[in-house]
Every structure is written in C-alpha cells, then in structure tokens.
Amino acid sequence: MTSKELAHKPVLIKEIIKLTGPKDNETYFDATFGNGGYSKEFLELTNCNIIAIDRDPFANQIAKEFKKKYGKRFDFFHSKFSKINEVMEKTEEKEIDGFVFDIGVSSMQLDFPERGFSFMKEGPLDMRMGQEGTTAYDVVNSKNHEELADIIYYYGDERNSRRIAREIETYRKSKKIETTLELAEVIKKCFSNKYYKKHPATKTFQALRNNELEELHSGLNHALKYLKKNGNLCIVTFHSLEDRLVKNFLKIASQNNKINKVLKPSKEEMEYNSRSRSAKLRFYEKNNLEFGYVPIEDLGFKQS
Ligand SMILES: C[S@@+](CC[C@H](N)C(=O)[O-])C[C@H]1O[C@@H](n2cnc3c(N)ncnc32)[C@H](O)[C@@H]1O
C-alpha cells in the first residue's frame, strides 16, 4: 500500500467493525473510499466483498492498488452519493449488508495545500472534492454580501456570518481573495477573542466546501433502499449540521422505534488522531418497516 494511503487514520473504525460485524461473503458499500482505511479493515478482517465509491479522482489510484490486491472482492467506481443507484445497476448485487459513510475531509485532501481545503496551509481557494464545478474562489469573490452571509450561516452553522460576509466584501474592494491563508486572515479579524478552541475559519471553510448536504441526503435515501432487512448503516460526521441531518433521517427511518445510537472516539483515539476529535458515529439497523423516500424538508433543511 502507498504511503499516502497509510497516512490517513480511519476514524472510529474499531467501533464500526464491532457494530456491523462483517462476515464472509457479505457485501459492504463504502460510500467514502478516500484513502481506503475502512475498506481495508473490512477486507482484511473477513472474506467479505466491498463496493466502494469516491467523488475525488485522487482516490482512483489507491483503488487500483486495492483491485490488484483483493481482486473480485473489491469493486470501485468514481462516483458520488447521489448516483449510488447508478452504481448499483452496474454491479451484480441487488442488496447490501451494510453501508458506511465517513463525511469528513480526507488527509489526502487536507495535506495537499494545492487542493485548497486547509486554512493552516497556503493554497489556492479551490475546495472541490470532485474537482468539478464552482470553486471556493468563485463563491468568495462573486457572491454579494447577503448571499455570502446565508451560505456561511446555513452551511457552516456560523453565528458570526454577517460580520464575516461584510469583512470579505470590504477586503474584496481592494483585491480578490486568492488563497486559503488570505481568507483565513480576513475571517480572523471578525473574532475578538484571540484564544480560541477552534480556529475561527473552521466553520466558514466548512460552509464553502459543504454544499454537500443534498448529496448526503440523497446518499442516505439510496442506502436505505438497497439495504437488506437487518442490514446496517454507519455514518461518521464531523460537523453539527451534517450530524443533525443524519440524526433526523435515522429518526424517521427507525420510526422512532429503535435507539439512534451515537458514539464518539475514545480518549486514546483522540490523542492518537487529533482529527477525530469532533467525530460522531451514528448507527442504524434496517427494521422490517417499509418506507419510501424521505424529502430533505422533513429533516428540517431546505432544498437549495
Ligand atoms: C474522510 S474521507 C474518507 C476516508 C476513509 N474512510 C478512509 O478511512 O480512508 C471522505 C471521502 O469522501 C469523499 N466524498 C465526499 N463527498 C462525497 C460524495 N458526495 N460522494 C462520494 N464521495 C464523497 C471525499 O472525496 C473523501 O475522499
């Protein structure tokens, strides 16, 4: 395996394995392949099969190495949550024993400043996981004050959104904001307390890369459709907004009957992997109740 793959420490993986209990010949769907940390653990532990996707083309290379090593047991598609149905049509599987979603930024995205995800390292304002569509640069430099404030508030859960949007607009009058550190400095000016627990740019950066709630919503609906009865779903999130969406979705899916378990990393894991600190794992087991598509509005979110 490559050094890049080994660099990513899979979050809450022990807990996921314990909850899901993979067995030989079962098929699991890894919806966020990334550096392959989860897939690897499943494939090494049992003789199960994995169908994996990732929207980031950088994952393709790691997937190729997995294919060489695990052969028929491993299938990878460069795709995204909202297209899980299309991926399923391409495979022989009709139903899945378990889905895993790890909704964070991978180290392969954070550690390469040129991807523009990190407010700690200088890079262009990009932040596109799938390397397609609008960049953070476009959003930050072209949206008006109100639009920006709404994005930062809605997708970042950032209370200081109006102030940040105003500061960005003022800065833009003299020059465009081109880099991650430049934007992080503009945001810092909006916070009076210099001793912060989380970097002041955390939520705004989350908002700029995170017009992903619709994707997550779509992925959860697909997952539920293809899960076997008694099949399971594990979702790891790192931000309150995503966790709220998942929590509300699972509440409806379980028709309030089952406990919607939430787990956090152990102290040891947080020490070993500081990125795991804000992670939350929610687990769901499909019951026998039939129900259809859950609209995003039913989860307390609006369609953008
Ligand atoms: C935190 S990483 C996953 C790390 C992986 N569990 C591991 O242990 O190596 C999240 C991955 O999900 C991918 N991703 C994010 N949104 C996606 C979407 N809508 N569809 C498919 N993949 C997505 C990202 O590109 C990233 O590689």
The ligand as an SDF file (V2000), in Angstrom:
LIG
                    3D

 27 29  0  0  0  0  0  0  0  0999 V2000
  -12.8790   11.4000    5.3940 C   0  0  0  0  0  0  0  0  0  0  0  0
  -12.6550   10.8120    3.7910 S   0  0  0  0  0  0  0  0  0  0  0  0
  -12.8690    9.0960    3.9070 C   0  0  0  0  0  0  0  0  0  0  0  0
  -11.7060    8.3830    4.4870 C   0  0  0  0  0  0  0  0  0  0  0  0
  -11.8450    6.8910    4.5110 C   0  0  0  0  0  0  0  0  0  0  0  0
  -12.9280    6.4460    5.3750 N   0  0  0  0  0  0  0  0  0  0  0  0
  -10.5470    6.2670    4.9670 C   0  0  0  0  0  0  0  0  0  0  0  0
  -10.5000    5.7140    6.0720 O   0  0  0  0  0  0  0  0  0  0  0  0
   -9.5650    6.3480    4.2330 O   0  0  0  0  0  0  0  0  0  0  0  0
  -14.1070   11.2980    2.9510 C   0  0  0  0  0  0  0  0  0  0  0  0
  -14.0970   10.9860    1.4760 C   0  0  0  0  0  0  0  0  0  0  0  0
  -15.4280   11.1040    0.9890 O   0  0  0  0  0  0  0  0  0  0  0  0
  -15.3920   11.6380   -0.3010 C   0  0  0  0  0  0  0  0  0  0  0  0
  -16.6860   12.2550   -0.5740 N   0  0  0  0  0  0  0  0  0  0  0  0
  -17.1840   13.3910   -0.0560 C   0  0  0  0  0  0  0  0  0  0  0  0
  -18.4050   13.6490   -0.5440 N   0  0  0  0  0  0  0  0  0  0  0  0
  -18.6900   12.6390   -1.3930 C   0  0  0  0  0  0  0  0  0  0  0  0
  -19.8230   12.3340   -2.2120 C   0  0  0  0  0  0  0  0  0  0  0  0
  -20.8920   13.1320   -2.2410 N   0  0  0  0  0  0  0  0  0  0  0  0
  -19.7840   11.2150   -2.9470 N   0  0  0  0  0  0  0  0  0  0  0  0
  -18.6910   10.3910   -2.9190 C   0  0  0  0  0  0  0  0  0  0  0  0
  -17.5970   10.6250   -2.1740 N   0  0  0  0  0  0  0  0  0  0  0  0
  -17.5980   11.7440   -1.4140 C   0  0  0  0  0  0  0  0  0  0  0  0
  -14.2480   12.6110   -0.2720 C   0  0  0  0  0  0  0  0  0  0  0  0
  -13.7480   12.8550   -1.5670 O   0  0  0  0  0  0  0  0  0  0  0  0
  -13.2410   11.9230    0.6380 C   0  0  0  0  0  0  0  0  0  0  0  0
  -12.3100   11.1870   -0.0900 O   0  0  0  0  0  0  0  0  0  0  0  0
  1  2  1  0
  2  3  1  0
  2 10  1  0
  3  4  1  0
  4  5  1  0
  5  6  1  0
  5  7  1  0
  7  8  2  0
  7  9  1  0
 10 11  1  0
 11 12  1  0
 11 26  1  0
 12 13  1  0
 13 14  1  0
 13 24  1  0
 14 15  1  0
 14 23  1  0
 15 16  2  0
 16 17  1  0
 17 18  1  0
 17 23  2  0
 18 19  1  0
 18 20  2  0
 20 21  1  0
 21 22  2  0
 22 23  1  0
 24 25  1  0
 24 26  1  0
 26 27  1  0
M  CHG  2   2   1   9  -1
M  END
$$$$
